[in-house]
Amino acid sequence: MLAALLGVLLLSGCGGQSAVQSAQTTPAPTAPPTNVVWTSFGGVAVPYADQGPHHNRYQAVPTGYDRTGAGAALAAISATIRMSVADDTTWPSVVGTLVAPSAARDQWAINRVQLSITQPVQKDKAPKVIGYTVEYFTPDRAAIGIVTRQPDNSLTKTTATVKWMVSGDWLLELPPVDNTTNRVQALDATPATMVGLPDSN
């Protein structure tokens, strides 16, 4: 990134000035989302903010997130929650719209057909997202650690990867079918690098 920026600055004229202004206005990947509000999907609270979603915000499959760390995090959180708790009627559109095409997505769909979810998560059993960590970020791909407080008050961090698509949005990227890495980690405390979100209550 630095090398690319320096290359642009070597050019004469207004192009170099525009590059400087762009670098100054692009938020850091860990800059928190602004004006966070919450909605419920399948009984679980999902955060929305200025950074997205910008389309169908209060519908089952919202889309349109900024190409920033906060945008990537909000997209990752939303897609992860929605594909986890979507009911039998909604899950095909959730996965088809919010998850990047891959063999892993196809396998997930095959497995999902064998399950049945008809009711939202009960309030006293619903996990709460309290923040996230940015494990890494580029304009094309980001790994987000979703920090969740479970009903028993324990903490977990679920790592979700999103990638920027040519359609102009972040989509959840499922790990390869043969990947056995556990994406859910038990935590003793909230991570020092966590970007906190306001209480969803």
N, C-alpha and C positions, 0 to 999 in steps of 0.2 A: 504493500500500500504506500509506504513512504517513498519507495523508488519510483512508483508510478506518479505520485504527486510531484516529486522533484523533476521528473521528465516533463510534465506539463508546465511547470514554472519556468523552464528554460525557453519556452516559446514566447515570442514577443507579442505585444498587443493585448487586447482585452481578454483573450482566452485565458491567460495566466491569472488575471485578476478574478475571473469567474471561478476558477478552480480554488483559489484561496478562500473566496466567500463560501463556496460549497463545503469545503473542509471545516470552516468555522461554524457552519450552521447544522452540520450532521451531528446528532446526539451520540454520545458514547454508548456502546452496546449495553452497559449496565445502567443507563439513565432510566429511572422508573417511569412507568406509564402515568399519564396525567388524567385527572377527572375520572377515576375508576368508579364504576357502578357495577351492580351485580344483577344477574337474572338467574332463573332456575331452569335447569334442563334435566328431566328424569329424576327430580328430587335433589340434584346437586347444584350448588351455586357456581356460576361461571362468570369471570370478570370481563367487563368491556371497558374501553377507555378511548381517549382521543386517537390512539394509534390503531384502533380497529376493534371489532369489524365495522366496516363502513357500509356494508350491504346486508339487507335482511337481518338486521341486528337482533330483533326479538323473535325470529323464526327458528325453525329446527336446524337449518344449515346456513349460518351467517358466514359471509366471506368478506375479503378486502381488508388486508392488514398492511401497515406501513413496512417498508423495507429497512427496518431498524431492529435493534435488540429487543425493544419493548414490543414491537409488532410481532416479531418471531415468537416471543414468549407467550403473548396472548393467543396466537394461533395454535401453538403447541398445547397450551392448557385446554383451550376450547375443544380441539379435535380429540385429545386424549380422553377427556371426560365424556364427550358425546359418543364416541365409538364404544366406550365402556358400558354406558347405561342406556343407550338407545333401545327402544322397544322393537318388537318384531316388525312393526309397520315402518318405522323410521330408519332403522339401521342401514338399509341399502342406499338411501340417498345420502346419509351421513358419510359412510365410507366411500361412496362413489364420488363425492364432492370434496371431502376434506383430507383424503388419504391419497398419496401419490401412487399411480399404477405400478405394480410390481408382482412378482411371484408370491411374495410374502402377503400382499394384500389379498391375492386370490385364495391363498391357503387360509387366511384368517376368515374370509367369507365362507369357505367350506365348513370350517369349524363352527362358525356362528349359526349356520343353518340348523345345527344339531342342538342348539339351545333355545330357550324360550324366555323372553322378558316381556311381561305384559303390564307390570305396575312400576311406578317410580320408586326409587329408594326411600325407605322410611326415614323420617327426619332424624330420629335418634341413631340411625345407622349410616348416615351420610358423612363421608369424609369432607374436610374443609381445606381448600387451598389457602395457605397463608403467605405464600411468596414463591420465589423461584431464584435459581442461580443460572448464570450464563456460563456454561461449561466451555464453549467456544463460539465464536461468531465471525462469519464472513457475509458479504452481501448475498451469497448464493446458498449458504448452508449454516445452520446453527444447531447446537445441542443445548437443550434447556433442562435443568433439574427442577422438577415440579415438587415443591415442598408442601406436604399435606399433613394435617392433624387428623388422626383417625378417631373414631368414636370412643375408643378406650384411652384417648389422650396421648397415645404414642405418636411419634413423628416418622414419616417416611419421605424419601426422595425418589421420584421416578424420572429417569432420564428419557427425554423424547427428542428426536431429531426432526427438524423441518428443513425443507429445501425450497428455494425460490424457483417458481415455474415460469415458463414463457408466457403463461396466461396472466402473469402479474400478481401472484399471490403466494403465500407460504402454504405448503401442504405437508402433512405429517408423513414421514418416511419410516416405514416399519423395518425392523432389522431383518436380514436374510433368514430364510426358513431354517437354515442349519446353524444359526447363531444361538448358542446356549447361554450367552451372558445374561445374568440377572439384572434387569433394568431397575428393579426396586430395591432400595437400600434403607435399612433401619437406621434412624438417627438418634443420638443421645441428646442433642440440642440443635437449635436452628443454626445453620451454617453462618459463619461470620460474613460471608460474601452474599448472603441472601438479599434479594430485592424484596422488601416487605410489601404486602398488599393490605389495604384497609380491611377491617373485619367485615365479613359478608352478612352479619346479622343486622 
